[in-house]
Amino acid sequence: MGGARGYEVVIVGAGIAGASLAHFLAEGGLGDVLLLEREEQLAVHSTGRSAATLSQLDRVRTSMELIVASAPFFQSPPPGFAEHPLLDPIGVVSLFGEDAWSELAPRIPALNRFGLACHAMTPAEVLRRSPALDPTTFAAGLMVPGDGRLDVHEILSSYVRHARSRGVELRTSSPVEGFLIEAGRCRGVVVRGETIRARVVVNAGGAWAATLGAQAGASPIRLVPHRRTIVTFAPPDGVDASKWTFVSSDPHSVYFSPEAGDLLLSPMDEEAMEPCDATPDDEVIAAGLARFAHLAPSLAPRSIKRRWSGLRTFSPDRVHVVGEDPARRGFFWLAGQGGCGIETSPVIGRVAADLILRGETRHFDARRLDPARFA
């Protein structure tokens, strides 16, 4: 189905989900793909506003499996994929209180067997990696040395560059206005009054995925965006935090890390809201900084340099939604990435590409991601 008005696959949304799918479709031999982005440039919303971190420990088992399976891609990218390293492996340490640690500690051997290379750290050992913390405010830490900060721009641009080199077309400033439905099947999209036909239409709309699904008459999957806020600030005079590890504290509900000479902090907020251009809430930031001051009193900032918010979209079970809609054939879901869309993109992109190209995949049990689980 070549030509200006027809493609094998149209992908709605050129964030990390849509871009990774385009890359793996093209790598699999299908370049007759149109990648649509509603904004004038890429990474305006969730992809460009993330914490840019590979953190393999996750409360949701399926998400953790996907991240662990994706980690080698970032740690050792395929030859020629990227022009710069994708990962700065500064390590990620997760802090826990007594009760949570007593539950987690016995599971460490099982986590290692599962593929998550991690080890316990005493408060004193944590302080050697992040010396500003108050060791009396947490019981222990779980260190994942292979984790760290991701270069999201490099990851996204590499996916897009390789996809376009194999024939994928990218159109920005192209919001989808409607869907072409014929005999109950989704056969294309309407963009700026133009009907574009496709064998498969992929919904990679991020926070707008549920809205797009409703427009197409697909199954009513409850995908809810949640705001997450990040701020940056300068460390105290004379403090060099550039070599510190990424710290996520369960007792304090904050995480922080080095960020280009400054410190990055999130209050780990998760407020449900409608799809939008999310903006930070001053009260949420103030409460997060107060909790941070208990964890690291000497680092409490006098002023904030930058602040921003993004939307993380969750399905009802907080697991990705990947696959053809059971009620609207031809409409393919690639949504509900929650807070780990970038971290899981190497596996999720491959899985989605396999399902579109062959109807099956060996990279993951696709039944666990199937939108039919909500039907």
N, C-alpha and C positions, 0 to 999 in steps of 0.2 A: 504493500500500500504506500508507495513512494509518492512524491509530489508535494506541492506547497500546502495542499488542503487535506492530506491524508498521511497517517503514520501507523506503524505497527503499534507503538506505545506512546501515549501522551502522559507525562508525569506532571501533576499539578503541585507545585511547590519545589523550589530549588534550594532548600536548606540542606542540612547534612543528610537527611533521609533520602530525599529525591536525588541529590547529587551522587550519593554512593550507589543508589540503584542504577542511575544512568551509566556510571562507570562500569559496574559489573555486567550490565546488559551488553554494553559495547565490547567489554572484554570477552563475553560469551558469544560474540559474533553478530549481535543485533545493534546496528547503528542507526536504524530507521526509527529514531526516538526524538520526540519534542519535549524539552524541559521548560516548563512555564514558571515564571516568577512574577508575582503581583507587584513587587516593589521595583524601583528603578535600579537597585543594586542588590547584590547577594548579602546574606547574613545580617539583615536588618533586625530580625526578631530573635528567636530562641538561640539559633546557632551562634550568632554574633554576640550574645549576651551571657553565655555560659561561664562557669568557673574554670573552664578549660583544663580539666584535671582528669587523669586516669586514676580511678579509685576502685579496685576490684571487689572490695568488701561491700556487700549490699544486703539489706534486710530481706529483700525479695529473692528467693532462691533462683527463679528463672532468670532474673536480671543478672544476678551474680554469675551464673553459668555463661550467659552471653558475653559479659564483660571479660571474664577469664579467657574465654575462647577467642576474643578479639584482641586481647593485650599483645600477643606476639606480633601482630600487624604493626602496631605503633612502636614496639621495642626494636623490631628489626624489619623495616618496611621492604616490600618487594623491590628488587633492583630497578632503578629508574623511575620509581613511583613519585618521589618527591625530590625537590632541589635542596631542602634543608631537613635536619632531624625533626621528627614529629613529636618526640618526647624528651623532656628534661627529667631524668629519673631521680628527683630529689627525695623520693620516698613519701609515703603517706602513713601517718600514725593516727590511729583512732583511740581516743581516751574513753575510759568507762569508769563508772562508780562501782562500789563493792558488789551490789546485787547483780548488775548486768555482767560484770567481769566473772563472777562465780558461775554464771550460766555459760559464758562464751569460752572461758579458758579450757574446759575439758574437750571442746570441739576443735581445738587448734590442730591436732594430728589429722583429724578427718578433713579439715580444710586444706592441709598440705597434700593429702592423698588426692583430693579433688582437683588440685592444680593451682591452688592459691598459695604461693610461696610467701609465708608470713611467720612471724615469731612474736612471742610476748616480750614486753619491755617493762621493767620496774619504773616508778616515777623518776628515780635517779638517772636511769638510762635515757628516759625521754628528755630529761633536762640537758643531757649532753648534745642532743640534736636541736632542741629549742629551749635555750637557757633562761628565757624570761618567764616561764610558767611557774605557778604556785603548786608545788608537788602535793600539798595537803588537800587539794580540791579534786583529786581523782585517784583511783586505786591502782590502775595499770594502763598500759597501752598495747595495742596490736599493730605491729609494724609490717608494712608491705613495701620492701625496699625497691621493687621493680616499678612501682607507681610514681606518678609525678605530674608535672604540668605539660599540657598538650599545646601544640601550635595549631590552633583551630583554623587560622587563615591558610596555613600550608596544607592542612588536610583537605579542607573544602576546595581550595583552588586546584589541588592535584587531582581530586576526583573529577572536577569539571574539565580540567585541561585534557586529561586522558580520554574522557568521554567525547569531547568535541573533536579530538584528533582522529577518532574512529567514526565520525559522522553524526554524532548527536547534535541537534540544534538547540540552542538556548535562546529564549526570548524573555527579556525583562519587561517591566511595566505592562504586564499581560494578565490582569485579573480575570478569573473565570466567571462569566455571567450566567452560565447555565450549562445543561448537559443535553446531548442528543440521545434520546431514548427511542429505539425501534423494536417493536415486538417484545417489549419488556426487557430488552438488553441495552446496556450503555454502549453507545457507538461513537461517542465523541464529546467534544466540549464546544461551547460558544465563547469566543474571546473577542471583545471589542466589535461585536456584531458579526464576526466571522465564524462560521461553523467549521471545525476541524475534526475530521473523522479519525477513528482509531480502533484497532482490534481490542486494545485494553487501555482503560483510563485508570491511572494510579492516583489515589488520594494521599498525597504526602504534604497535606496542608497544615501540619503542626497544630497550633491552637485553633485554627479554623477548620480542622478535619471534620468535626461533627456537623458544622454548618454545611460543608460541601456534601457530606453524606446525605443530609436532609434534602438538599437541592436535587440530588440525583435519585431520590426515592429509595435509597439503600436502607439496610437494617438500622434501626435506631440505637446505635451504640452510644452509651453515655460517656463521652470523652470530655473531661473537665480540665480547663487550664488552671494552674495555680501559680501565683506570683512567687518569685525568688529574687531577693535583693542582694546586691554586692556593693561594697564601698572600698575605697583605697585611701590610705593616709601614710604620712611619713613616720618612720620609726624615730625614737628619741635621738637626740644629738649624740653622736659617737657610737651608735649601735649599728652594726653591719649584720642585717638579717638575710643577706643574699644566699647564704649556704644553709639556712634553716630548712627543715622538712615541712611538708604540708601537715597541719594539725586539724583534726576534726574531733570536737569534744562532745560526747553524748550528754554528760551531766550539765554542760553549759549551753547546749543547743547553738553552737557557733562553729565555724571553721575559719582558718586563716592560713596564709602562706606568703612567701616572698613574691613580689610583683614589681619587676623592673626598678629596683632600688627602693620601692615602697613596700607596704604590707596591704594585702587584700583580705577582706573580712566579709563573711556572710552571716546574718542572724538566722539563717536557715528557716526563713518564713515560708509558709505554704498556704496562702490565702486563695480560696477558690474565687474565680471571677470569669466574666465573659471574655471572649477573645478581644484583645485590644493592644494598643501600644502601651505596655505597662510602665508605670512610673513608681518610684520609691515612695514609701510612707515614712515620714519623719519619726513618728512614734515607734514604728517597728525598728528603725535604725537605732534610736536612743535606747530601747530595751535591749537590743543585741549588744550594743557597746557596754551597757551596764553589766551584762553577763560576762562579756569578754574581760572587763576590768577585774572580775573575781578570779578568772583563770590566769591572766597576765597583767597584774596591776601596773607594772612599770611601762607597759606598752599602750595604756589607754590614751587615745589621741586627743589633742587639743582642738583639731579641726579636721574636716574631711576634704580630700582633694577631689575625688570623683564619686558619683553614686549612680547606679542604674539598676533596673529590674528587667527580668525576662519571664516568660511563661513556660512552665513545664506541664505538659498535658498528660494526664493519667487516665487509663481505662479503669473500669470498676474493680478489677483484680490487680491493677498496677503493673500489668504485663503488656508488652507490645501487642499491637493488632496488625497482623500481616497475613494477607490472603484475599482471595476473591470473595465478594459479598455473596452469602447464600441466597439472597432474594433478588439481587440486581446483578446478573451475570455481566461480565465485562467491566465491572467496577471493582477495583482492587485496592484494599486498605493497606497503607503503610504509615501507621499512626500510633499514638499512645506511647511514645518513647519515654515519657516521664523525664527524669533527670539524667538519663544515660544514653541519649540518642547518639551523641558523638562517640562515646566509648564503645558502643555496640555496633556502630555502622559497618565495620568490616564483615561481621557475620550476618547482620540483618540485611545489608545490601546484597550479599551473595544469596541468602535464602530467598529473598523476594525475586531476584533475577532468575534463580533456578525454577521457582514456581511459575513464573511467567513464561519462561522458555521451554520447560519440560514437564511442568505439573508436579514435580517432586524435588526433594533436595536431600543431600547426605550430610549437610553441614549442621543441621539441628532438627529436632522433632517439631515439624511445622504444625502439628496438631495442637501444640501448646500455645501457639500464636494465632490460630485460626479465628477469624471473626465469628464463625459459626458457633463458638462457645457461648456467645451472648444471645443467640437466636432464641 
